[in-house]
């Protein structure tokens, strides 16, 4: 019988984890700067191993897009005009990132304003990175224009037929550019170390409303339903490529405040606006803590259930999964998280995927502060405990020591989509900042973080730059509170330091007691008690169960709480893996429906990973994927196919 981490003392778990990792010396200095070679290290940290671009020689400053959406062909025809900043006056080539693009023509603007053909080479495709596009630019043209067509299978785009949408009337298309999928629909320097402004002119069928991560023009404020098939956008603030986003379909708008609202299909917009009603309060709360919101509007686009993530923080237009709508606002911490990215991630951006904690860890910390301000410390503490316990569980098996530091060495992430460091960059990153807050005091740490956002606004930085800034503005400013060694242990060593602050939850203690009573004598909690439980408490209740239960026990829980068929994805992603492990085949029909309906990887991959461990489950997983694949995003399909392949090979599905 395996007891969940939730049933153990977290301090004990961390002690065990730390003890196991004292023998993993090669990982202990992962990415740690050598003061003797700091200049070399700083340069190395800015190199993005997942891009062919050479931003030390030339950088894209502005992108002008001309796009035409073709739903029947599932492709975009268009051109990308790049305005360039030549940093190396000896450079004569421009290297761009592409994936499955058909290049029609490339021209460069001469000094006299006329355009001339440029020679180019499209390299054979790498499975992860795509194809390097090398353009000969002996005159170092200030502008280069690439005419191209996307593939129907572009990894960063999903095309849905009308039948796959909620309204069943109009096809739907949306992008997902992170991590390195912008290159599948735009030829560019697809690295977060490069930031650019952009404009876009988009032609689409007249029954499709188009939105982008930019301001609508002319004169629109992202709240007008102007369906004429001709749309223009402008993003005046420099953004990295992964924040380039587009969506199109039968969309209507409902305002929440004078600077925020929801775009969604007509059948879903009212429900979404009601669930996200606290968005303006969240914006105001974050502004009070960390300075002004600098993107003018904060609107949200509710996507179909096939969206592979919970949310994507595209500036001015966060993309959201409908799985967050459960009717009681218990999952709106996702909104807080995506909003927080407007400061940590969109404003101050990690320079490579190896430094992802600078986006996700800082954002998760800010998210928790928003939740505490609006919904109370008790709820914030519960969410902290859930995240930290999942981190501890992953450290015991799913995440190897070399991937546990916040900053990792180059070469450890061949594919940033398939290396699962989520618990590290989110939970450990947030925990690090909570450690600093506790040591320095909330008031001083808030001032530091606000200053950090101001200092690096609209820049992309590395962990080393964060470290240097913190050394000067935190460690040396308030001496004697945190040593450099303590600080570096979070960044460069596996596990979690023994000095990490602990969080407890009285409400979770009550859940633990109720679970233990049921396991000991079969007495379920009183209905008047569980009627008040939130999603967080149900998650804790299920996660604390043994590795397996008897089918009789599962049936008893199901008869009382109706977990099988739950509309709450957070509960489903815990209940269904337990059902699969326990041989509770009564849930198979609803498992299939859930996996076919939802494409959010976080919610479905735990169940797929359990299914592929047995021959019967593997067969069911393949059958489900065959039916679900037309509605899955390419990113989700790739993850499920990898899990099935590992199951067939007899390997544990870990990604």
N, C-alpha and C positions, 0 to 999 in steps of 0.2 A: 504493500500500500504506500503510495507516494502522497505525502502531505504537501499541499500547495504552499508556496512561499508565504502566502497570506496568513497561514496558520502558524508561522514561525516568528520568532523575534527577528526583526530586520537587522538589528545589531549583530545577532549571532550569524545570520546569513552573510553579512558583510565581512565578519571576522573570518569565516570559512573561506570566502572568496579571496580575501586579501592573502590569507595563508597559502592558498593554492598557487597564487601568482607570484610569490617571492622567488620561485624557481624559474620564472619566465624572463630571464634577463634580457634577451634580445628585443623584447617589446617594451622594456621599461623606459628606454630613451627615444621612443618613437617620435620623430619630428622635432626633438628637443634642439634648440639652437646652441651652437658652439660659439662662445663669445670670441674665440680666436678667429673665427671665420664668419662673423656675423653678416658681412656684406654679401658674401657668396650665398649664405643660407637665405638671406632675404630675397635675393634674386631667384633662387631655386623655388622658394615658397610661392612665387608669383607665376611659375610655369604651370600651365594647366595641361596635364597629361591626356585629357580627353578632348583636345582640340588640335587641329592642324594649323591654327592661326599663329602668326608671329607678331603679336602686338608690341613687341619691343622695336620692331621695324616700321610698322604702319598700323594705325588704328582706324576703325570706322567711327566717324563722328555723328553721322546722320544716315538714316535709311528712309527712302521714299518708295513706297509700294504702290503698284498698279495691279489689282487682282480681279479676276473674274471667277465666280464660283459656279461649278457645273455639278449639280446634284446627281444627274443621270450618269455621268462618267466618273463621279466620285473624285474629282480632281480640281485643282486650282491652276488656271493659266495666268501668268503675270510677268511682271518685271520688278527687279529690285535695283534701285539706284543708290549706290554707296558713296557718300562724301567722305574723303579720306584725309587723315593727318599723317604725313610721311615723317617719321621720327629719324629714320636712317636715310640720309641723302645718297647713299650708295646702293640702296635696295632697288631692285628692278622687277620684283615679282610680288604678287598679292596672293596669299594662300587663304582660301575660304573653306568652311565646312559645308558639306552637302550629304544628303542621304536619299538615294533613289530619285533624284531629280533628273529630268531630261532637259539639257541645256540647248536652247535654240540659237542664241547669238550673244556675244559679249562685245560691248563697245566702250570706248573711253573718251572723255571730253578733253580736247586739246586746249592749249593756252589761248587759241583764237576763238574758243567757244564752239567749234565744230566737233562732231563726233566721228571717230574712226574705229574700224574693226580691230579687235585685239586677239592675239593668239592665246589659246588656253589648252590645258590638259586636264582631263578628268581621270583620276587614278582609279584602279580597280577597287571595289568596295571592301572595306574591312567590316567584319560582322558587327562590331560595336560602334566604331567611329564613323562609318560611312565612307564616302569618297572625298579625298582631298582635291579641291579645284584650284589649280595653279594658273594664274593669269599673268601673261607677260606684259609688264608695264614699264618699258624702258624710259618713258617720259614722266613716270610717277604722276599719272593723271590724277587730278583733284577729284574727279567723279568717274565711277565705273558703273555701267548698267548691264545687268544680266537678265536676259529673257529666258523663261523656263516654264516647265510644267511639272506638277507634283505627280507622284504615283497614286493610284487608287488605294494602295496599301501603305500610304505614308504613316510612319510610326507616331507622328505627332498630331494626326488628324483622325477624327472618327466621323464617319458618315452614317446616319441612321435613316432608314426608310420611314415613311409616314406611319406605318404599322408599328414601328418600334417606339413611337412617342406617346405621350399621354393623351394628346388630342386626336391622334390617328389621322390628321388631315394634311400636315405639311412635313416634309423631310427636315432633318436636323443635322447640323454640323458643328463640331467644336474642336478646339485645339488643346493640346497639353504639351507645352514646350519643355518643361523640366523633366529629367535632368538635361539631356542633350538631344532633344527632339525638335527644336526650332529649325535645325538644319534640314529636316525632312519637308518643310514647307516654305523655307526662305534660305537662299544661299548667303551665308554671313559668317562672321567670326563668332562661332557658337561657344563662347566661354564667358563666365560671369566676371572675368577680369576686365572685359571691355564693356563700356556703357555708351549708349547712343540715344539721340532723340529720333523720333520717327513720325512720318505722316503716311496715310494710306487712303487710297481711293479704291472702293470696292463696288463691283457690279454683281448683282445677285437677282434671282427671280423675284418678282414684285410681291409674292406672298411670303417672302422670307425677310424678317427684320434682322439686320446685322448689328452686332455690338463688338467693340474691341477694347483693349486695355489702354484707352486713350480718350481724349475729349472729342465728342461729336461736333462736326462743323457743317455748315457755318451757323454759328449762333445758338446751337442746341446745347442743352446742359445734361445730356445723357438721360433725359426723362421724357423724351418725345417719341411717339410711335410714328415715324415718318417712313412709311413703306412705299417707296417709289422705285426700288431696285438700284438706287444710286446713292452711295454713302461715302462720306469723307470724315477722316479722323486725324487728330494731331496729338502727339505726346511731347510736350515741350521740355520735360525733365528727362535727363539721361537715365536709361534703364539697361540692365543686362538682357541678353537674348532670351533667357528662359522666362522672362516676364512678357514676352510678345504673345498676344492672345487674340483669338477671334472666335465668335460664336454666331450662328445664324439659324433661324427657325421661326416658328409661330410664337413670337414673344410679345408680351405686353408688360407694361411697367406699372408698379404701384409704389407711391412714395411712402417713406417712413418718417423722414424729416426733410428739411429744406436742402440737405446735402447728402441724403442717403435714400436708397429705395431698392426694390427687387424687380428684376426681369425674370419672367417665367412663362410657361405655357398658360393660357387662360384658365384652365381647370385647376392650376396649382398656385396661382399668384396670391390669392387671398390667404390661403393656408400658410404660405411661406412668409408673407408680410406679418401675419399674426405671431408666428413663431420667432421671427427676428425683430420684434417690436422694440427690443432694448438696444438696438444697434447705436442709436444716437447717444444714449447714455454711456455706452462703451467708448465711443469716440471722445466724448467730453471727459470721461474718467482718465483715459490715456493721455490726453492733452494736458490735463492737470498734473500728471506725474512726470511726463517726459517731453513736453513741448508741443508746439502746434502741429496739427495734421497738415502735411505739405502737398497733398495731392488733389485738393479742391473738393472732389466728390468721393464718396465711398458707396458704390453700388454693388449689387450682388446678382449673379446670374445663376438661377437654379437649373441644373443640368439633369438629363435623364439618369436613371439609376446605374447606367453602365460606366459612368465616370469613375476612373480607377483610383481616385483619391478622395479624401474627405473634403478637402478644399484646396484651391490654388489661389495664392495671394496676388493675382495679377493686378497691378495698380489701377485704381479707379473702378475695377470690375472684378471682384473676387468671384471665382467659379466655385460652386458648391454642389455637393451631393444631396439628393432629396432624403437620404437615409438619416440625416440629422433632424428631420421633422418628425417628432414623436408626440407632439401635442401638449407637453408640459414644460418646455424650455430646458429640460434636463441635459440636453446635449449642445446647448448653444455656446459652450466653451469653445467649440470649433469656430464660431464667429469671432469670439474674442481672440483666438489664436491667429486667424487670417488677418484680422484688423491689426493686431500687434506687429505683423510683418510690415506694415506701413512704416514702421520705425526700424525694426531689426530685420533686415533682408532686402526690402525695397529701397530704403533710404541708405542704410549701411549694409553692404553686400559682401558675402564671402567670395574670395577670389578664385577658389577652386572647390570641387566637391570634397576634397580632403578636409576642408575647413567648414564643413556644413554645420557644425555646432554653432558657429557665429550667427547663422540664420535661425536654426531651429531651437537651439538651447536658450539663446537670449529671448527669442519669441515665446517659448514655453514659460519662461520666468515671468515675462510681462503679462502673458495670458492669465497666469495664476493670480497676479496682482489685480487684474481687472475683475476676475471672478470673486476674489475676496472683497473688493470694494462694493460690488453690486449684489452679491448673493451670500456674503458672509464667510467668515473664516472656516466654519465647519465644513462647508462644501468645498472650499479650496483645499482644506486638509485632506478630505476624502480623495480628491482627484490626485493630490500629491502621492498619497499612499498607494493608490492603484498604479501610477506610473513607476514609482520606485520599486514596487514589488515585481512588476513585469521586468524591469531592468535587472533586478537580482536574479530572477529566474533565467533570463537570457544569458547572463554572465556564467551561469552554471552549465551551459552547454551550447546554446545557439550561436553565441558570438565568441570567437576565439580570442585569446589574449592580445594578439597583435592588432585587432580591430577595436579594442576597448578604450584606448586613449582617445581623448577628444581630438587631438591632432595626430594624424597617422602619417607614416612614411609613404613616399611615392611608390607606386607599383603594386599596392595592395588592393586596388579597386579597378580591376580590368573593365567592369561594366558598372557604373554608378547606380544603375537601376536595380541590379541584381545582388549587390552586396548589402546585406541587411544589417545596417548600423543604426536603425531608427531609434532603438532604445537608448543608445549612447548619445547621439546628437540631440535628441529631445530631452530625455529624462536626466541623464548625467549632466548635460549642459545646463539645464535649469537648476539642478541640485548644486552645481558649482556656484552659480550666482546667488542662490539662497545661502550657501556657506559664507560668501563674501558679505552679503547683507547682514547676517547674524554677527559676524566679527566686527564689521565697521559701523554697524548701526544703520537702521533704515534710512534716516534722514541724509546722512553723508553718502550712503551708497546710491540713493536716488539721485542726488546731485551729480555724482560721478557718472551715472548711466545717462542722465540727460546731457551732460557735457560731451560724453562719448558720441551720442547721436548727432549733436551739433558739429563736433570736430570733424567727423568722417562723413558728413551728409553728402549723398550722391557720389560716394566713392566705393570701390571694391577693395577689401583688405584681407590680409592673411592673419593667421593666429599669432605670428610673431609681432605684427603691428599692434594687435590688441594687447599682447603681453607688454610691449614697450610702453604703450599708452597707460595701461594699468599700473605699471611700475612707477611711472612719473606722477600720476594723478591719483593714486590710491595707496599703494604700498609705501612709497616714500613720503607722501603727504601726511599719512597717518601711521607713523612708525610704531613697531611693536605689536601690531594687531595680527598681521599675517606675514610670515616669512616668504621669501622667494621660493624656497624649497617646498613649502606647503602649497603655494600657488601653482608651481610647476607640476606637482604630483597629479593634480586634476587634469592638466593638459597632456602630459606625456607618459603617464603610467597607466597600466590596466587596472580594472576594478574601481572601487570607490574608496577614497581615503577613510581611515578609521575615525577621523575627526569630523566626518560629514554630519550635519545636524539631522536629528530624527524628528519625525512627525507621527503623531498618533491620532486616532479618531475614536471618540466615545461611541459614536453611532456604529462604527465598524466592530467595536468590541461587543455591542449588543447582537450584531449579525453573527459574529463568531460563536457567541453563546447559543444562539438559536440553532445554528448549524450543528454544533456539537451535541445538543440535546436530541436532535433528530437522528444523527448518526448513532448515538448511544442507545436510544430506546424507541425510535420511530415516531416520536411526537413532533409534528410540524408546528412552526410558530403560529400563534394566534392570528386570525385574519385581521383583527383590528390593529395589530402591530404591523403586519406586512403591507396593509393598505396604505400606510404612510411612507413606505420605502420608496426611495428614488432609484433611478437607473443605476447610480453608483453603488447603492446597497445591494441590488440584485446581482450586479457584476461581481461584487465581493463575495456574495453568498455562493455563487456558482464556482468562482475561481478557487475557493477554499475547499472544494470537494476533493476526495481522494482521486487517484489516477483513474480508477474505474468504479462504477457502481453496478449493482445487480439490476437486471431489467425490471424487477419488481420495485426497486427503489426509484428508478427513473420513471416508471409508470405512475407511482404515487405522487411524485413531484409534478408530473405532467397533468395528472387529474386535478390537482389543486391549483397550480399556477399557470398552466397552459403555455409552457415554454415552447413546445413544438408548434411552429406556425406563428411565433411572435413577430409583430411588425417592427420590433426594436432590434436593429442590427447589432448593437453593442451586446445585447443579451444573446442573440442568435450566434454570434461568433464565439461565445463561450460554451453555450449549451450544445450546439451540434458536434463540436469535436469530442466532448464528453460522451455524447450519445454514440458516436462512431466507435470510440475506444471501447465502450462497454457492450458493444454488440446490440444496441437498442435499435433494431431494424424498423421498428414501428415509426421512427422519425424519418425514414429514407425519402418518402414522398415529399414531405415538406422541405427536407434538405435540398432535394433536387429543385423544387420551386424557388427556394431562396437563392441558390447558386446560379440559377438561370436568370433570375430577375435582377440581381445585384452584381455590379462589376467592380465595386470598391474593393481593392486588394486587401486592405486591412481586415475587412469583414469576412471575406470568403477564403483567403488562403489558409487560415488555421484548419478549416474543415477539409479542404482539398489535401492538405499535408497529412491529415489522419487517414483519409480515405485510401491514399496510395500505399499505405503500409500493409494492406492485405490484398490477396488476389481478388476477392469479391468487391472490396472497396475500390480497387484500381479500375476494375471493369465499370463500376458505377460512375467513377470520376470521368472516364473516357466518354461514356454515354452522355453525361451531363454537359461536358465541354462541347461535344458535337452539336448539341442543340443550342447551347448558349453562345457559341463562338460568333455567329453573325451579329449579335448585339454587344459583344465585349469590345472594349478598347484594345488596340494592338498591344499596349503595355500589359494589360491584364492577361490577354491570351498568351503572351510570352512567358509570364510567370507561371501560369497554370500548366502550360506545356512542359516547362522545365521541371516542375514538381512531378508530373506524370512520368517524364523520362527518368528521373531519379528513382521513382517507385519501381519502374520496370527494371532498372539496373540493380535494384536491391539496396540503394543508398538512401539515407534519411533525407527527406525533403526539408531543407533548411532555408531556402531563399524564397 
